[in-house]
Amino acid sequence: MSKQTFHLVSLGCSKNTVDSDSMAQLLSQDGYRFVDDPAKASVLIVNTCGFIGPAKDESYRVLGELAQGKRKHQVLIAAGCLTQRYGVEVAKRIPGIDAILGTRRWMDIVQVVDEVRKGKHPEPVYHLPDAPTVGADERGAMRVSVMGPSAYLKIADGCRRPCAFCAIPLIKGTAVSRPVESIIHEARLLRDNGVREMILIAQDSTDYGHDLGMKDGLAVLLEQLTDSVPDMDWIRIMYAFPGYVTDRLIDVMATRKQILPYLDIPLQHAHPKTLYRMKRPSNMDWVYKTLGKIRSTIKDLAIRTTFIVGYPGETEEEFQALYDFVKEMRFDRAGTFQFSFEPGTTSAPLGDPVPKEVKQEREGRLMELQQNISLQVNQSYVGRTLDVLVEGFDNGISVGRSYRDAPEVDGYVVVEGRANVGDIVPVRITGAFAYDLTGVLAEQPSLIKL
């Protein structure tokens, strides 16, 4: 076993994936080599997720499995959101952890590895300095994660929103935006390395630039990005906050052809009383007005959203209002989650009074409704031609995504025939399912060059 090898498991969201890849860059620069097999690694790292109950359980499970199989001379480091919030508890629960690194200081990974490997420590090394926010000293690491022809690019971290159910501000601290010039520099590097789709991510993309004194920061960033990297084919925006989709942002999305007509805007609920208890924007008139405005301004806009059912105090009447809202608005995509009780959040005093079986029933009802809507919306694309970014090919079938499909959370377009991975090809849609589309190549892929 080489002493300069590491194995890193990344759990949770795409924002965590970027942190994992940034840590891997720093380790590689220090002479370490990534290995797929944990048995062949001298350093084992789990970048944990601590957002909701099921994510915490997965983090503990993965840590436990690696700790149990850990060999002599291997070290195990627990990093990320779970350790930021529950550092000592994590170490006590999983014997065999050698170090704890919080998500606010992910850039100290090499320092932590060096400290652990200096010699035997009777207790785990705790690297949880009193940092108020995620550090901005990135030490030259790119804040990106590349997945074939697509890449996530993190534009900010942390969150200053007061959502009662959410532990992210407790974990990450308030919002910290990255400089425009750093983002543009990384966008150019991604383009130069053949990336066709750039996905901008943050806890709240629409809050970008507030801490930098920028007004309409996301719109300004998009204008500068499209001017600076005009040959980036697709730019996708994730995680918009209700109430902050401004007229300028709508206009930029409508007029800059690189920006995909796709918006992920987690609404969480549709009854004003529930939203008020959630400490979310509760003006449903704004929601109707803004959704109508963006749909009328941005041609063929695809909207993804998420909802929480079973929030403390949610009555059947309140849930029915959410159900009716989803039925009326006909979103392209919608995810539904059962409320997860999080100690320390401002919703904690409300407890978790809605019975689990009620949550499950409501989640099932809402997802069944949305699946039918998604199927009908998908069926409306049959006969149309969509550009598809090809991600794979096997046995005469190509698989990719259209502008309507964000990686990991949305569907695919399954295409008869061979197309090169990384090409954007026109596909005539011939079939539709609740999540995916099928089609045939409308032209020869060679007409669209990488």
C-alpha positions, 0 to 999 in steps of 0.5 A: 500500500502506497503511503501517498494514496487516498480514497474519498467518498462524497455524500449528499448534494452537488455542492458537497461534490464540489467540496470533495473534488476541491479537497482531492485537488489539494491532496493531488497537488501535495503528492497524493494519488486517488485510488478507487479501492479503499483497501489500497488507500493510506488515507480514507476520507468521507465528506459527509452530509448532515442536512436531514435524517436519512442523509445523516444515517447514510453518513454514519453507515459509510463511516462505520463500514470504512472504520470497521474495515480499516487496516493498520497504517490507514487513517480515517477522516470524517469531513463535511456537514455532519462533522461541522455540526456534530463533530464530537458526537460523530467521533464517539459514535464511530470508533476508529475515526482519526480526525474530524474536519468541518465543512467550513475549513475543507481547504485545510484537508492537507494540514489535517492529513499531515497532523494525523499521520505524524504519529499515534493520537489517543483521541481523534484530531479535531479541526473545527476552528471557530470560523464564522463562515466557509473560508474564502482562502481556496488555496488555488483549488478550483471550485468545480466538479466535472462530470464528462461534458458537464460541470458544476461551478460553485459561485457561493457558499453558506446561506443567510435565509431564515428558513425554520426547517433548515440547518444549512446556516448552522452548518455553513454560516452566512452566505459568502460569494466568490469573486466574479473574476474567479468564477470567470477564470474557472469558466474559461478553464472548463471551456478549454477542457471541453465542457459543454454545460456549466451548472452554477450552484450555491445554497441560494444562487439568487443571493449571489453578490449581496455580501459583495455589495452587488445589486442583482448580483446573479444577473450581473454575473450571468451577463459577464459570464456570457460575455466572457465565455460566449462559446460555452454552449449551455449555462444552467442555474440551480437553486433560486429563492422565491421572491428574488427572481428579479425582472433583470434576471428574467430578462437576462435568462430570456435574452442570453441564448447560452442560459438554458430556459430552466429554473430550479426554484424550491417553493416548499409549500403553497399555503400562506400559514404553512409558509409563515411557520416555515419562515419562508416568503408567504406571498402566494400572489407574488408566486403566481405573478412571477411564475406567470411572468417568467413563463410568458417571457422565457420561451419553453421554460422548464421549472423544477421545484421541491415541496415539504409535506408534514411540516409541524401544524400542516392540516389537511386543509393546508396540504390540500392547498398545496395539492391544488397548487401543484395541480394548477401550476403543472411544473415540469419536475417536482420533488417531495420530501417528508419533514425531517426534525432538525434540532437547533433549527428555529422549527425545533420548538414546534416538534414533529407532531404530524404522524409518520403515516400521514406524512407518507400518505401525503407524500404519496398523493403529491408524488402520484399527482406530479408523476401524472403531470410530468408524464403529460408535460413530457408527452407534449414534446413527442414529435418535437426536436430537442438538442441533447447533450450526449453522456453515454453510448452502449449497444446502439443506444445513446443517452443524454439530457435536454435543457429540461434535465439537470444532472442527477435530479431530472430525467434522460433522453434515450436515443436510438443510434450512436452519437459521440459523448460530449456532442450536442445533437438534435433528437426527434422525440418519439416517446415519453415517460414520467421522467424520461423521453425517447427519440431518434437522431434528427440529423447526423451527429457530425453536423455538430462538432465538439 
